[in-house]
Amino acid sequence: MEKKFIKKLKEALEIEDHEINMSDEFRTYDEWDSLAYLSLIAMLDEEYNIQMEEEEFKKLRTVEDLYKTTLKQ
């Protein structure tokens, strides 16, 4: 399931040139900007039916933090 999540994350953030690790801080990616934020929120909603408040999202730091939110559903 992690592999599927990482694949969807790479698509949402349009990452093609590097690997993603669960310990990565996704906000440090070169691809991270306001459009990437919106794409990630949309992916979480479409793929995992997760609607997240901005304050809650701000608490997430790593790819693993994001992944764990999908497991709660």
N, C-alpha and C positions, 0 to 999 in steps of 0.2 A: 504494500500500500504506500510506503514511503516513496518508492520509485515513481508511482503514478502521480503523487502529489508534487514531487520535484519536477516531473515533466510538465505538469500544468503550470507550475510556478515559472519555469523557464519560458513557457509560451506567453504567459501574462506579462512578464517583464522583458520579453523579447531578447533573451539571453541565448546566444549561440556559441560564443567563443570561450566559455569557461565552465567548469563544473561547479555544481552547487553542493555544499555540504550542510548537514543539519546544524552544525555549530556556527555557520556563517551569520553575521549580522547583516540582514538583507538591506538595511538602509545605507550600508557602505558600498553597495554595488554601484559601479559607474552608471548603470542603467536607471538607478533610482531617481525619480523626479515626481512631480505631481501627477503626470499621466500614468506612470508606473503604479503609483498609489491607487489611482482610480481603477486601473486594470486589475490590480490585485484584489481590491474590494469586490469588483464585479465577478472575478473568478471564484472567490469564496462563496458568493451568493449563488451563482449559477451551478457550480459543481457540488457544493456542500450545503446549500441552503442556510448559509450563515450570514446574518445581518449583524454588523458590529458597529457600535457607537465609536466615534473618533477617540474619545478618552480611553476606551478599552483597547483600541488598536494601538494607541501610543505606548501602552505597556509592553507590547510584544517587541522583542529585540532580535531573536534568532529565527532561522528557518524552522528549527524544532518548535519554537513557541507557536509559530503559525500552524505547523502540522498538528500540534496537540489540540488546537482549537477545532480541527476537523474531526478529531476522535470523540469529542464531547457530544457530537450530534447523533 
